[in-house]
Amino acid sequence: MTQEHPQIPSHPYTKKQIHAALASVILSYFIFSYFLQTWNVAAPKIAAALDGMALYSWSVSIPSLGLALGTLLAGKFSDIYGRRAVLLVSLAVFLLGTILCAASTTFIALIGARTVLCLGQGVVAPLCFAVVGDLFVGGERSKWVGLLNIPFAIPALFGPTLSGWLVDGLGWRHIFWWIAPVVVICMIMLFGMPALIHGATRKST
């Protein structure tokens, strides 16, 4: 006589949690893509405005190190503390860097602020894919990973134009100021998603 085993539900999370997680991931990936697409267009004029053309190469190399470091740290810490917690911390660092960039009065200060921003930014992209991987399996996972191209493509289409318009019209600081409330909204939305701690028993909280 064989012993029957209880069936494991295909989705251990509620629809509300899944929707909150997907909305947060889509918005987070949009924010990540926004700065990738806008900075290169605005950087020369920002350097000229802050009299920092002599340090322009440093504004590329040093923040890139922060971006790489954030990417390296993302997987390790999210496995220990959960995707939600690390994504919240990374967005908080991202928000701090955004505000510091907007408030910078020298190009050296801007380089330091962008390094902070990129440290948080480097965590966002891999965690977006990790969250989708934790929520779904098989073809459903592939579908949502593919749909992440949408929030990435929108800034690719309109980001450079928006960046040029802001720099020439309202001023380069608005590139950072307008996105700050969006980051705050994204952080609030993250509280609705499950913790997603890798290797732990999946729970609804």
C-alpha contacts under 8 A as a table, 3 or more apart, distances in Angstrom:
res1	aa1	res2	aa2	distance
9	P	12	P	5.88
11	H	14	T	7.48
11	H	135	L	7.77
11	H	136	F	7.99
12	P	202	R	6.77
12	P	203	K	6.71
12	P	204	S	6.57
13	Y	17	Q	6.22
13	Y	18	I	6.60
13	Y	194	P	7.55
13	Y	203	K	7.17
13	Y	204	S	5.19
14	T	17	Q	5.25
14	T	18	I	6.35
14	T	204	S	7.01
15	K	18	I	5.05
15	K	19	H	6.02
16	K	19	H	5.20
16	K	20	A	6.09
16	K	192	G	7.74
17	Q	20	A	5.07
17	Q	21	A	6.05
17	Q	192	G	5.86
17	Q	193	M	4.77
17	Q	194	P	6.28
17	Q	204	S	7.99
18	I	21	A	5.08
18	I	22	L	6.13
18	I	135	L	7.34
18	I	193	M	6.68
19	H	22	L	5.16
19	H	23	A	6.04
19	H	193	M	8.00
20	A	23	A	5.19
20	A	24	S	6.07
20	A	189	M	6.42
20	A	190	L	6.91
20	A	192	G	5.47
20	A	193	M	5.36
21	A	24	S	5.14
21	A	25	V	6.08
21	A	131	V	7.66
21	A	189	M	7.93
21	A	190	L	6.66
21	A	192	G	7.05
21	A	193	M	4.70
21	A	194	P	7.46
22	L	25	V	5.05
22	L	26	I	6.06
22	L	132	V	7.59
23	A	26	I	5.23
23	A	27	L	6.17
23	A	189	M	7.66
24	S	27	L	5.24
24	S	28	S	5.92
24	S	186	C	5.77
24	S	187	M	7.85
24	S	189	M	5.89
24	S	190	L	5.78
25	V	28	S	5.01
25	V	29	Y	6.03
25	V	128	C	5.30
25	V	131	V	7.58
26	I	29	Y	5.24
26	I	30	F	6.21
26	I	128	C	7.83
26	I	148	L	6.49
26	I	151	P	6.10
27	L	30	F	4.99
27	L	31	I	6.32
27	L	151	P	7.17
27	L	186	C	6.43
28	S	31	I	5.16
28	S	32	F	6.25
28	S	124	V	6.74
28	S	125	A	7.94
28	S	128	C	7.40
28	S	183	V	7.72
28	S	186	C	6.65
29	Y	32	F	4.92
29	Y	33	S	6.13
29	Y	124	V	6.97
29	Y	125	A	6.21
29	Y	128	C	6.76
29	Y	148	L	7.38
29	Y	151	P	6.19
29	Y	152	F	6.45
30	F	33	S	5.16
30	F	34	Y	6.02
30	F	151	P	4.64
30	F	152	F	5.61
30	F	154	I	7.70
30	F	155	P	7.13
31	I	34	Y	5.02
31	I	35	F	6.77
31	I	179	I	7.70
31	I	182	V	8.00
31	I	183	V	7.41
32	F	35	F	5.94
32	F	36	L	6.73
32	F	121	Q	6.08
32	F	124	V	6.73
32	F	125	A	6.78
32	F	152	F	7.98
33	S	36	L	5.04
33	S	37	Q	6.26
33	S	151	P	7.56
33	S	152	F	5.31
33	S	153	A	7.94
33	S	155	P	6.15
33	S	156	A	7.38
34	Y	37	Q	5.38
34	Y	38	T	6.14
34	Y	152	F	7.86
34	Y	155	P	5.15
34	Y	156	A	7.58
34	Y	159	G	6.30
35	F	38	T	5.23
35	F	39	W	5.73
36	L	39	W	6.17
36	L	40	N	7.55
37	Q	40	N	6.76
37	Q	41	V	7.69
37	Q	155	P	6.27
37	Q	156	A	5.77
37	Q	159	G	5.42
37	Q	160	P	6.01
38	T	41	V	5.67
38	T	42	A	6.39
38	T	159	G	5.27
38	T	160	P	5.19
38	T	162	L	7.62
38	T	163	S	5.25
38	T	175	I	7.92
39	W	42	A	5.19
39	W	43	A	5.61
39	W	163	S	7.62
40	N	43	A	5.36
40	N	44	P	7.68
41	V	44	P	7.16
41	V	160	P	6.06
41	V	163	S	6.58
41	V	164	G	6.67
42	A	45	K	5.70
42	A	46	I	6.15
42	A	163	S	6.12
42	A	164	G	6.49
42	A	167	V	6.61
42	A	172	W	7.16
43	A	46	I	5.03
43	A	47	A	6.04
44	P	47	A	5.13
44	P	48	A	6.23
44	P	53	M	7.59
44	P	56	Y	7.87
45	K	48	A	4.97
45	K	49	A	6.04
45	K	167	V	7.58
46	I	49	A	5.03
46	I	50	L	6.21
46	I	172	W	6.57
47	A	50	L	5.26
47	A	51	D	5.84
47	A	52	G	4.67
47	A	53	M	5.30
47	A	56	Y	6.72
47	A	107	F	6.56
48	A	51	D	4.95
48	A	52	G	6.06
48	A	53	M	6.01
49	A	52	G	7.70
50	L	105	T	7.08
50	L	106	T	5.63
50	L	107	F	5.44
51	D	106	T	7.81
51	D	107	F	6.99
52	G	55	L	5.36
52	G	56	Y	6.32
52	G	106	T	7.78
52	G	107	F	5.28
52	G	108	I	7.71
53	M	56	Y	4.94
54	A	57	S	7.81
55	L	58	W	5.38
55	L	59	S	6.69
55	L	107	F	7.76
55	L	108	I	7.90
56	Y	59	S	5.17
56	Y	60	V	6.98
57	S	60	V	5.38
57	S	61	S	6.40
58	W	61	S	5.16
58	W	62	I	5.72
58	W	111	I	7.40
59	S	62	I	6.13
59	S	63	P	6.48
59	S	111	I	5.27
59	S	114	R	7.98
60	V	63	P	5.95
60	V	64	S	6.19
61	S	64	S	5.12
61	S	65	L	6.49
62	I	65	L	5.22
62	I	66	G	6.72
62	I	111	I	7.42
62	I	115	T	6.49
63	P	66	G	4.97
63	P	67	L	6.24
63	P	111	I	7.00
63	P	112	G	7.76
63	P	114	R	5.88
63	P	115	T	4.08
63	P	116	V	7.67
63	P	118	C	5.85
63	P	119	L	7.72
64	S	67	L	4.93
64	S	68	A	6.20
64	S	115	T	7.48
64	S	118	C	7.11
65	L	68	A	5.10
65	L	69	L	6.10
65	L	115	T	7.74
66	G	69	L	5.07
66	G	70	G	6.13
66	G	115	T	5.35
66	G	116	V	6.98
66	G	118	C	5.40
66	G	119	L	4.49
66	G	122	G	7.36
67	L	70	G	5.25
67	L	71	T	6.36
67	L	115	T	7.53
67	L	118	C	4.64
67	L	119	L	4.94
67	L	120	G	7.47
67	L	121	Q	6.43
67	L	122	G	4.39
67	L	123	V	7.83
68	A	71	T	5.15
68	A	72	L	6.32
68	A	119	L	7.65
68	A	122	G	6.27
69	L	72	L	5.12
69	L	73	L	6.26
69	L	119	L	6.59
69	L	122	G	7.16
70	G	73	L	5.20
70	G	74	A	6.07
70	G	118	C	7.49
70	G	119	L	4.76
70	G	120	G	6.22
70	G	121	Q	7.12
70	G	122	G	4.40
70	G	123	V	4.89
71	T	74	A	5.28
71	T	75	G	7.59
71	T	122	G	4.62
71	T	123	V	4.94
71	T	126	P	6.87
72	L	75	G	6.80
72	L	76	K	7.65
72	L	123	V	7.92
73	L	76	K	5.63
73	L	77	F	6.19
73	L	123	V	7.18
74	A	77	F	5.78
74	A	78	S	6.00
74	A	86	V	7.39
74	A	122	G	7.80
74	A	123	V	4.95
74	A	124	V	7.90
74	A	126	P	6.97
74	A	127	L	6.73
75	G	78	S	5.29
75	G	79	D	6.14
75	G	126	P	7.52
75	G	127	L	7.34
76	K	79	D	5.44
76	K	80	I	6.72
77	F	80	I	5.16
77	F	81	Y	5.93
77	F	82	G	7.47
77	F	86	V	6.84
78	S	81	Y	5.20
78	S	82	G	4.57
78	S	83	R	4.79
78	S	84	R	7.88
78	S	85	A	7.46
78	S	86	V	5.59
78	S	127	L	7.90
78	S	197	I	7.00
78	S	198	H	7.47
79	D	82	G	5.66
79	D	83	R	7.18
79	D	197	I	5.83
79	D	198	H	4.76
79	D	199	G	7.44
80	I	197	I	6.61
80	I	198	H	7.00
81	Y	85	A	6.37
81	Y	86	V	6.85
81	Y	197	I	6.20
82	G	85	A	5.60
82	G	86	V	6.44
82	G	195	A	5.39
82	G	196	L	5.10
82	G	197	I	3.83
82	G	198	H	6.57
83	R	86	V	5.42
83	R	87	L	5.90
83	R	127	L	6.65
83	R	130	A	7.65
83	R	131	V	6.66
83	R	195	A	6.15
83	R	196	L	5.39
83	R	197	I	6.33
84	R	87	L	5.16
84	R	88	L	6.06
84	R	190	L	6.66
84	R	191	F	7.73
84	R	193	M	7.11
84	R	194	P	6.97
84	R	195	A	5.07
84	R	196	L	6.62
85	A	88	L	5.16
85	A	89	V	6.29
85	A	195	A	6.96
86	V	89	V	5.05
86	V	90	S	6.02
87	L	90	S	5.04
87	L	91	L	6.11
87	L	123	V	7.22
87	L	124	V	6.51
87	L	127	L	6.91
88	L	91	L	5.22
88	L	92	A	6.18
88	L	187	M	6.01
88	L	190	L	7.10
89	V	92	A	5.00
89	V	93	V	6.25
89	V	120	G	7.90
90	S	93	V	5.08
90	S	94	F	6.00
90	S	119	L	7.70
90	S	120	G	4.39
90	S	121	Q	7.02
90	S	123	V	6.16
90	S	124	V	6.82
91	L	94	F	4.69
91	L	95	L	5.94
91	L	120	G	6.04
91	L	121	Q	7.50
91	L	124	V	7.53
91	L	183	V	6.81
91	L	187	M	6.84
92	A	95	L	5.01
92	A	96	L	6.20
92	A	120	G	7.58
92	A	187	M	7.85
93	V	96	L	5.05
93	V	97	G	6.18
93	V	116	V	6.67
93	V	117	L	6.49
93	V	119	L	7.35
93	V	120	G	5.13
94	F	97	G	5.16
94	F	98	T	6.16
94	F	116	V	6.88
94	F	117	L	4.54
94	F	118	C	7.04
94	F	119	L	7.25
94	F	120	G	4.54
94	F	121	Q	6.01
95	L	98	T	4.98
95	L	99	I	6.27
95	L	117	L	7.15
95	L	180	A	6.18
95	L	183	V	6.49
95	L	184	V	7.69
96	L	99	I	5.29
96	L	100	L	6.15
96	L	116	V	7.46
96	L	117	L	7.03
97	G	100	L	5.05
97	G	101	C	6.00
97	G	113	A	5.06
97	G	114	R	6.01
97	G	115	T	7.49
97	G	116	V	4.92
97	G	117	L	4.00
97	G	118	C	7.78
98	T	101	C	5.15
98	T	102	A	6.32
98	T	113	A	7.34
98	T	114	R	7.46
98	T	117	L	6.00
98	T	176	F	5.57
98	T	177	W	7.35
98	T	180	A	6.68
99	I	102	A	5.16
99	I	103	A	6.20
99	I	176	F	6.93
99	I	177	W	6.94
99	I	180	A	7.23
100	L	103	A	5.07
100	L	104	S	5.97
100	L	110	L	7.46
100	L	113	A	5.34
101	C	104	S	5.21
101	C	109	A	7.77
101	C	110	L	5.34
101	C	113	A	5.13
101	C	114	R	6.24
101	C	173	R	7.63
101	C	176	F	6.93
102	A	173	R	4.78
102	A	174	H	7.28
102	A	175	I	7.93
102	A	176	F	5.57
102	A	177	W	6.30
103	A	173	R	7.57
104	S	107	F	7.35
104	S	109	A	5.66
104	S	110	L	5.35
104	S	113	A	7.68
105	T	109	A	6.88
105	T	110	L	7.54
106	T	109	A	5.25
106	T	110	L	6.32
107	F	110	L	4.86
107	F	111	I	6.21
108	I	111	I	5.11
108	I	112	G	6.44
109	A	112	G	5.17
109	A	113	A	6.11
110	L	113	A	4.94
110	L	114	R	5.97
111	I	114	R	5.16
111	I	115	T	6.19
112	G	115	T	5.10
112	G	116	V	6.52
113	A	116	V	5.17
113	A	117	L	6.26
114	R	117	L	4.76
114	R	118	C	5.93
115	T	118	C	5.07
115	T	119	L	6.10
116	V	119	L	5.12
116	V	120	G	6.68
117	L	120	G	5.45
117	L	121	Q	6.09
118	C	121	Q	4.60
118	C	122	G	5.81
119	L	122	G	5.43
119	L	123	V	7.06
120	G	123	V	5.54
120	G	124	V	6.83
121	Q	124	V	5.31
121	Q	125	A	7.35
122	G	125	A	6.52
122	G	126	P	7.77
123	V	126	P	6.17
123	V	127	L	6.34
124	V	127	L	5.35
124	V	128	C	6.19
125	A	128	C	5.26
125	A	129	F	6.81
126	P	129	F	5.39
126	P	130	A	6.17
127	L	130	A	4.70
127	L	131	V	5.98
128	C	131	V	5.33
128	C	132	V	6.52
129	F	132	V	5.19
129	F	133	G	6.13
129	F	145	V	6.72
130	A	133	G	4.95
130	A	134	D	6.17
131	V	134	D	5.10
131	V	135	L	6.20
131	V	196	L	7.37
132	V	135	L	5.18
132	V	136	F	6.13
132	V	141	R	6.42
132	V	144	W	6.89
132	V	145	V	6.80
133	G	136	F	5.63
133	G	137	V	6.82
133	G	141	R	6.15
134	D	137	V	7.73
134	D	196	L	6.97
135	L	141	R	7.72
136	F	140	E	5.96
136	F	141	R	4.78
137	V	140	E	5.92
137	V	141	R	5.01
138	G	141	R	5.49
138	G	142	S	6.65
139	G	142	S	5.03
139	G	143	K	6.17
140	E	143	K	5.09
140	E	144	W	6.48
141	R	144	W	5.40
141	R	145	V	6.15
142	S	145	V	5.10
142	S	146	G	6.07
143	K	146	G	5.19
143	K	147	L	6.30
144	W	147	L	4.88
144	W	148	L	6.46
145	V	148	L	5.34
145	V	149	N	7.64
146	G	149	N	5.82
147	L	150	I	5.69
148	L	151	P	5.87
148	L	152	F	6.58
149	N	152	F	4.99
149	N	153	A	5.82
150	I	153	A	5.10
150	I	154	I	6.32
151	P	154	I	5.54
151	P	155	P	7.30
152	F	155	P	6.24
152	F	156	A	6.69
153	A	156	A	4.86
153	A	157	L	6.23
154	I	157	L	5.27
154	I	158	F	6.28
154	I	159	G	7.59
155	P	158	F	5.12
155	P	159	G	4.38
155	P	160	P	7.76
156	A	159	G	5.59
156	A	160	P	7.28
157	L	160	P	7.43
158	F	161	T	5.47
158	F	162	L	6.02
159	G	162	L	5.09
159	G	163	S	5.92
160	P	163	S	5.03
160	P	164	G	6.20
161	T	164	G	5.22
161	T	165	W	6.16
162	L	165	W	5.08
162	L	166	L	6.09
163	S	166	L	5.24
163	S	167	V	6.16
163	S	175	I	6.57
164	G	167	V	5.22
164	G	168	D	6.05
165	W	168	D	5.30
165	W	169	G	5.64
165	W	170	L	7.69
166	L	169	G	5.14
166	L	170	L	5.13
166	L	171	G	5.65
166	L	172	W	6.05
166	L	174	H	6.48
166	L	175	I	6.48
167	V	170	L	6.25
167	V	171	G	4.55
167	V	172	W	4.27
167	V	173	R	7.84
167	V	174	H	7.78
167	V	175	I	7.59
168	D	171	G	6.21
168	D	172	W	7.66
170	L	174	H	6.70
171	G	174	H	5.97
171	G	175	I	7.93
172	W	175	I	5.64
172	W	176	F	7.86
173	R	176	F	5.65
173	R	177	W	6.32
174	H	177	W	4.73
174	H	178	W	5.83
175	I	178	W	6.34
175	I	179	I	7.14
176	F	179	I	5.67
176	F	180	A	6.57
177	W	180	A	5.48
177	W	181	P	7.89
178	W	181	P	6.58
178	W	182	V	7.60
179	I	182	V	5.18
179	I	183	V	6.47
180	A	183	V	5.20
180	A	184	V	6.50
181	P	184	V	4.99
181	P	185	I	6.22
182	V	185	I	5.08
182	V	186	C	6.20
183	V	186	C	5.04
183	V	187	M	6.26
184	V	187	M	5.10
184	V	188	I	6.37
185	I	188	I	5.17
185	I	189	M	6.29
186	C	189	M	5.09
186	C	190	L	6.34
187	M	190	L	5.18
187	M	191	F	7.21
188	I	191	F	5.81
188	I	192	G	7.94
189	M	192	G	5.80
189	M	193	M	7.66
190	L	193	M	5.53
191	F	194	P	7.90
193	M	205	T	8.00
194	P	203	K	7.65
194	P	204	S	6.21
194	P	205	T	5.23
195	A	205	T	6.42
196	L	202	R	7.13
197	I	200	A	5.76
197	I	202	R	7.69
